[in-house]
Structures are given as structure tokens and as C-alpha cells.
Amino acid sequence: MCPMRHFDFLDDGDRGRLFLNAPESFDASCDRGLLAVALGATLYCPATRPKLADDIARRARQGVTSMVVCLEDAIPDHALVEGERNAISQLRHYAGMAPDGPLVFVRVRYPEQIPMIVSGLGVDHGVVAGFVLPKFDPGNARSYLGAVTDASHRVGRRLHALPVLEAPEIGRAETRTDTLTALRLVLGDYRDHVLAVRIGATDLAGQYGLRRLREHTVYDVALLAAVIGDIVSVLGRADGGYVITGPVWEYFSGSERIFKPLLRESPFARGDERTLRAELIAQDLDGLIREVTLDRANGLTGKTVIHPSHVAAVNALSVVSHEEFLDATDIVGTAQTGGVSSSAYGNKMNESKPHTAWARRTLLRARAFGVARPEVSFVDLLAASLHQ
């Protein structure tokens, strides 16, 4: 599969107008740290889709760089065999289309499906970058990761694992810490194959009969916010942790609202993009935008999405601003000597030692998504993405 890069659908003129530093190219074999960040918005689709290969190709042209073909909750139990056959057939068809993206992962139901999928793909195994491992817990973790490792040896290349934390023991306060600690030990034994850790907020909420409204973020649900905080605390540490991705945003069409929109008017007014703001609100994307910003504030990178309209917003928000880039560059430059200085924009304190981990993560995101020019905002990036 050919290398890809974010915002490759833009022409050279738009890319030069928007980016100070353009995004780097990447593929499934690149540095694991860069690849985990570059996942961005990961679009899920059911394995039973009759034109799955065409759907993947179309999404690639629209800027999607990572997709999951789902054999688990996205399809009913009675359609599992059909889904397995269709996934293999369609992925082999897609491999024959000389694909140039996106990265494709298969979400399985149980470990034994991993060798079955690899065997079914045969010489076309290269179309799959790895596997999503649902209901990941200490009881099945080694079986899942062992299956990914064995499959990697079989095909002669590294296949990536994306464990999903959504088991009941993670939701329950009395078992959460022990469960996460046990999982950290297992993940450490398979670190080379663990690309990122995902959070199954829908399943976790469902165990308590909860579901957030489209006008709420996941952080407004106290139970889920607590779980996310503990996952980051145990598995997202700067010294040896993992990239943890944001939970799914479930909404994609507007209806009657209770609360005011979450998007301020001023950023859209400056670029004469009031129509864009209205479109985002009508599609309930203002809630998604707020949740993505809170994801990053809480240590999460990238996001699971279930509708193509979500991709542009998540990826545009992933671009590093000029201000962030200058701060990160200055902090990394003084990391060895320490000290405090005023930021280049003169609006905050940059303290080298405590901010170094943030700065390094920001510069990695800059490689994956690029650095915006000083005058370019998220609104400009999103408008360019939606108007392509």
C-alpha cells in the first residue's frame, strides 16, 4: 500500500496557504509512535456492507486515513458468518484496486477470528494493518495479543493491535485499578504490537443504563469521566504509556435542541464562515468539536467515529496551531537546562521541565497533521476540508 498523508486531497495552493509545515507521509510500517498519532479520526463500518471495497476507496478519496471493518457490535449475531465471508471477499477485492489508503483494521469478536481472517486473505493480507480487540480484559488479553503476534510471524510483517477497554471490570470502581494494572503488565509484554488503546464508552455507559445526549460530552457523564481519568493515569503516562484514543461520538443528524450551540460565533465571523457554523450546528457537530478539544485536554489523541461527516472536524482539530508549535519548540529546546520563559505569543508561561512531555507529544502531532500558518484557524482548515 502506498504512503498517505493527511489533507492530501488539498491542492498545492491550498496546502501552501494553510500550512507552515505540511503533514508527513506515513504507512503501516512507519514508526509506531507517529502511526498511532496519525490515526486521527478512525471510521467504523459494518463488515456486512455489500460494496465494502468501493466504500473504503471512496472514503480514502475524502481524506479518511484509518478505517475499521467491524465483525462485532456493528452486525447482528445471525449475520456473523456472512460478515466474515463478506469482509474477506471485499478486502481481497480492495487489495486488487491498488489502494493508496486508508489503513484498514478488522474488529473481531474473539481471538480465533484473527488467524481465520489472515488465512482467508492469503496473499492479499497486506491490505490489513491490524486488528481491533473488543471487550479486552485480563482473561482474554494474552489470547488476543498472542493471536496478533502469531499472525504477524505468519505473514512476515508487524500487525498492529488496538485493544478496546470496555469490560465491566473497568467500569466498576472496586475492580478498575486492579484490572487496569493487570492489563498494563500484559500490554508491556506485547508492546511492539500495541499501536494504541481505545475506550469503549458506549459499552461502559450501557452497563449502567446511561447514554449521553448530543448536547453533552462524555466528560459530562461523571462515571465515564472517572473511568477515562483512571485509564489515562494507568496507561497514558508520558514515561512508557500508550496513545489512548477518544471514545466514539454517536450523533450525526440534527433535531430539536434543548441547550444553546457550543460554537462561538466570533471565529466563524472573522473568516466569513457563518454558513459553515450553521451547518455544523445542524449536524450536531458542535458537540463533537467540544468533545475533541476535551479529549486532548484529558490526554486522548484521535477519535472513533461512525459517520464520514465527523472525519473532517476531528482531523482539522488535530492540526497543530502556530502558537502551539512555537511553544513546543521553545520548551524542547530548553528541556535539558530547565527554566521558565514567556511564550512567543506573550500570553502564557512555558516551564521547560513539566511541559517537556506535552511539547514532545505536540511535535509528534505536528509531524502527522502539520502546523498551521499564524493566521490560519481551525475554521479555515475545516472549511477547506468540507469544500474540497
C-alpha positions in Angstrom: 0.0 0.0 0.0 1.3 3.5 -0.9 2.2 6.0 1.8 -0.6 8.5 2.6 -0.8 11.8 4.4 -3.5 13.9 6.0 -5.1 16.7 3.9 -3.6 15.1 0.7 -6.9 15.9 -1.0 -6.0 19.6 -1.0 -4.2 21.1 -4.0 -0.7 22.6 -3.6 -2.1 26.1 -3.5 -4.4 25.4 -0.5 -1.8 23.4 1.3 0.7 26.2 1.0 -1.9 28.7 2.1 -2.9 26.8 5.2 0.2 25.0 6.4 3.6 26.4 7.6 4.7 22.7 7.8 2.8 20.2 5.8 1.9 16.8 7.3 4.3 14.0 6.8 3.6 10.8 4.8 3.0 7.6 6.7 2.0 3.9 6.2 1.5 0.8 8.4 5.3 0.2 8.6 6.4 3.6 9.8 7.4 4.5 13.4 4.8 3.2 15.8 4.6 6.5 17.8 3.9 8.5 14.7 1.5 6.0 13.3 -0.6 5.9 16.5 -1.0 9.7 16.4 -1.6 9.7 12.7 -4.7 7.5 13.0 -6.8 10.7 13.6 -10.5 10.1 13.0 -11.0 6.3 12.7 -14.2 5.5 10.8 -16.0 2.3 11.7 -18.2 0.4 9.2 -20.1 -3.0 9.3 -18.4 -6.0 7.7 -21.7 -6.8 6.0 -21.7 -3.8 3.6 -22.2 -5.3 0.1 -19.9 -2.8 -1.5 -17.3 -2.5 1.2 -14.3 -2.3 -1.1 -15.9 0.6 -3.0 -16.8 2.3 0.3 -13.2 2.1 1.6 -11.8 3.5 -1.7 -14.4 6.4 -1.7 -13.6 7.3 1.9 -9.9 7.4 1.1 -10.5 10.0 -1.6 -12.4 12.0 1.0 -9.5 12.2 3.4 -10.1 9.2 5.7 -6.8 7.6 6.6 -7.9 4.9 9.1 -11.0 2.6 9.0 -12.3 -0.4 11.0 -14.2 -3.2 9.4 -16.4 -4.4 12.3 -17.4 -8.0 12.9 -18.5 -7.3 16.4 -21.3 -5.0 17.7 -21.9 -3.4 14.3 -23.5 -6.5 13.0 -26.2 -8.8 14.4 -25.2 -12.3 15.8 -27.0 -14.1 13.0 -25.0 -12.2 10.3 -21.6 -13.1 11.7 -20.7 -15.9 9.2 -22.0 -13.7 6.3 -19.9 -10.8 7.7 -16.7 -12.9 7.9 -17.2 -14.1 4.3 -18.0 -10.6 3.0 -15.1 -9.0 4.8 -12.6 -11.4 3.3 -14.1 -11.2 -0.2 -14.4 -7.4 -0.2 -10.9 -6.8 1.3 -9.4 -9.1 -1.3 -11.3 -7.1 -3.9 -10.0 -3.8 -2.4 -6.4 -5.2 -2.4 -6.8 -5.6 -6.2 -7.7 -2.0 -6.6 -4.1 -0.8 -5.9 -5.2 1.1 -2.8 -3.4 4.1 -1.5 -5.2 4.2 1.8 -6.7 4.2 4.3 -5.2 1.9 7.0 -7.7 -0.9 7.4 -8.2 -2.7 10.7 -10.6 -5.6 11.4 -12.6 -5.6 14.6 -13.0 -9.3 15.6 -15.3 -10.9 18.2 -12.8 -13.4 19.5 -9.1 -14.3 19.1 -9.7 -17.3 16.8 -11.1 -14.9 14.1 -7.6 -13.4 13.6 -5.9 -16.4 12.0 -9.1 -17.1 10.1 -9.1 -13.6 8.5 -5.4 -13.8 7.7 -5.8 -17.2 6.2 -8.8 -16.1 4.1 -6.9 -13.0 2.8 -4.0 -15.2 1.6 -1.5 -13.2 -0.5 -3.7 -10.1 0.0 -3.0 -9.9 3.7 -1.2 -6.7 3.2 -4.5 -4.8 2.9 -5.0 -5.2 6.7 -2.9 -3.1 9.1 -4.1 -4.9 12.2 -6.9 -5.9 14.5 -9.2 -4.2 17.0 -9.7 -6.3 20.1 -13.0 -5.7 21.8 -14.0 -6.4 25.5 -10.3 -6.5 26.3 -9.7 -7.8 29.8 -7.1 -9.8 31.8 -9.0 -13.0 30.9 -8.6 -12.7 27.1 -5.7 -10.2 26.7 -3.0 -12.8 26.1 -5.1 -14.8 23.8 -5.9 -11.7 21.7 -2.3 -10.4 21.6 -0.8 -13.8 21.1 -3.1 -14.3 18.1 -1.9 -10.9 16.6 1.7 -11.8 17.3 1.4 -15.3 15.7 -0.4 -13.8 12.7 2.5 -11.3 12.3 5.0 -14.1 12.2 2.9 -15.9 9.7 2.7 -13.0 7.2 6.3 -11.8 7.9 5.4 -8.2 9.0 4.1 -6.4 12.1 0.3 -6.4 12.5 -1.0 -3.8 14.9 -3.3 -4.4 17.9 -5.9 -1.9 19.1 -7.3 -3.2 22.4 -10.7 -1.7 23.4 -11.2 -1.1 27.1 -14.9 -1.6 27.7 -15.2 -4.7 30.0 -17.4 -4.4 33.1 -14.4 -4.7 35.5 -13.1 -1.4 34.1 -16.4 0.4 34.7 -16.7 -0.8 38.3 -14.8 1.3 40.8 -13.9 -1.6 43.1 -12.2 -3.6 40.3 -11.0 -0.9 38.0 -7.5 -0.2 39.4 -6.5 -3.9 39.7 -7.9 -4.6 36.2 -6.0 -1.7 34.5 -2.8 -2.6 36.4 -3.1 -6.2 35.2 -3.7 -5.1 31.6 -0.6 -2.8 31.8 1.6 -5.8 32.6 0.2 -7.8 29.7 0.4 -4.9 27.2 4.0 -4.4 28.2 4.8 -8.0 27.1 3.4 -7.2 23.6 4.4 -3.5 23.3 5.8 -3.8 19.8 2.3 -4.8 18.5 0.1 -2.4 20.6 -0.5 0.6 18.4 -3.0 2.4 20.6 -5.6 1.8 23.3 -9.2 2.6 22.6 -12.0 3.3 25.1 -15.4 1.7 24.6 -17.5 4.4 26.3 -20.8 3.2 24.8 -20.4 -0.3 26.3 -19.2 1.2 29.6 -22.2 3.5 29.8 -24.6 0.8 28.7 -23.7 -1.3 31.8 -25.3 1.4 33.9 -28.2 2.3 31.6 -26.5 5.6 30.6 -26.3 7.4 27.3 -25.1 10.9 26.9 -27.2 13.4 25.0 -25.8 15.0 21.8 -25.6 18.3 23.8 -23.3 16.6 26.4 -19.8 15.4 26.1 -18.5 12.2 27.5 -16.9 14.3 30.3 -20.4 15.4 31.5 -21.2 11.8 32.4 -19.4 11.5 35.8 -19.0 7.8 35.6 -17.3 7.9 32.2 -15.1 10.9 33.1 -13.8 8.9 36.1 -13.1 5.8 34.0 -11.2 7.9 31.4 -9.2 9.6 34.0 -8.1 6.3 35.6 -7.3 4.8 32.2 -5.0 7.7 31.3 -3.5 7.5 34.8 -2.5 3.9 34.4 -1.9 3.5 30.7 -1.3 7.0 29.3 1.8 8.1 31.3 4.4 10.0 29.4 7.1 7.6 30.6 6.2 4.3 28.9 2.5 4.7 28.4 0.4 4.3 25.2 -1.6 6.5 22.9 -5.2 6.4 24.1 -7.8 7.4 21.6 -11.1 9.3 22.2 -14.4 7.4 22.5 -17.0 7.3 19.8 -19.3 10.3 19.0 -22.7 8.7 18.4 -24.7 11.5 16.7 -24.7 12.6 13.1 -28.0 14.4 12.3 -29.8 17.4 13.9 -33.1 17.5 15.7 -34.8 19.8 18.3 -32.2 21.1 20.8 -32.6 21.9 24.5 -29.3 23.9 25.0 -27.6 26.6 23.1 -25.0 25.6 20.5 -21.5 25.1 21.8 -19.7 27.0 19.0 -19.0 30.7 19.4 -19.8 33.0 16.5 -16.6 35.1 16.5 -14.2 32.5 15.0 -16.6 32.0 12.1 -17.4 35.6 11.6 -13.7 36.5 11.1 -13.5 34.2 8.2 -17.0 34.9 6.9 -17.9 31.3 7.6 -21.2 31.8 9.4 -22.9 29.4 7.0 -20.3 26.7 8.0 -21.2 27.3 11.7 -24.9 26.8 10.9 -24.1 23.6 9.0 -22.0 22.2 11.9 -24.8 23.0 14.4 -27.4 21.4 12.2 -25.4 18.2 12.1 -24.8 18.3 15.9 -21.1 18.6 15.2 -20.6 21.4 17.7 -20.8 18.8 20.4 -18.2 16.6 18.7 -15.9 19.6 18.3 -16.1 20.4 22.0 -15.6 16.8 23.0 -12.5 16.5 20.8 -10.9 19.5 22.5 -11.7 18.0 25.9 -10.3 14.7 24.7 -6.9 16.3 24.1 -7.1 18.2 27.4 -7.6 14.9 29.2 -4.7 13.1 27.4 -6.5 11.4 24.5 -5.5 11.5 20.8 -7.6 10.8 17.8 -11.2 9.5 17.9 -13.5 6.7 16.9 -16.2 8.0 14.5 -19.2 6.3 12.9 -20.1 8.8 10.2 -18.0 10.4 7.4 -19.1 13.9 8.4 -17.1 13.6 11.6 -13.8 13.0 10.0 -13.0 16.5 8.8 -13.7 18.0 12.2 -11.6 15.6 14.1 -8.6 15.9 11.7 -8.8 19.7 11.4 -8.7 19.9 15.2 -5.6 17.7 15.2 -3.5 20.2 13.2 -1.0 22.0 15.5 -1.5 25.7 15.7 1.4 28.1 15.1 1.2 29.1 18.7 1.4 25.5 20.0 4.3 24.8 17.6 6.4 27.8 18.9 5.7 26.9 22.5 6.6 23.2 21.9 9.8 24.1 20.0 10.9 26.5 22.7 10.2 24.0 25.5 12.0 21.1 23.9 15.0 23.4 23.1 15.5 24.2 26.8 14.5 20.8 28.2 18.0 20.0 29.4 18.7 23.2 31.1 15.2 23.9 32.6 13.8 27.3 33.5 10.8 29.4 32.8 10.1 31.8 30.0 7.2 33.8 28.5 5.7 32.2 25.4 6.4 33.7 22.0 2.8 34.9 21.8 3.3 36.6 25.2 0.2 35.0 26.8 1.4 32.1 29.0 4.3 30.7 30.9 6.5 27.9 29.4 8.2 25.9 32.1 10.6 23.6 30.5 10.7 20.5 32.7 7.0 19.9 33.5 5.9 20.9 29.9 8.5 18.8 28.0 6.3 15.7 27.7 3.5 17.8 26.3 5.9 19.6 23.9 7.2 16.3 22.5 3.7 15.0 22.0 2.7 18.2 20.3 5.7 18.0 17.9 4.8 14.4 17.1 1.2 15.5 16.2 2.8 18.3 14.1 4.5 15.7 12.0 1.3 13.7 11.5 -1.1 16.6 10.9 1.1 19.6 10.1 1.5 23.1 11.5 -0.9 25.8 10.6 0.3 29.2 9.4 0.0 32.0 12.0 -3.2 33.5 10.5 -4.9 30.1 9.9 -7.5 28.8 12.4 -9.4 25.6 12.9 -12.3 27.2 11.0 -10.1 27.7 7.9 -8.9 24.1 8.0 -12.3 22.7 8.4 -13.8 24.9 5.7 -11.1 23.8 3.2 -11.7 20.2 4.1 -15.5 20.4 3.7 -15.3 22.5 0.5 -12.9 20.2 -1.3 
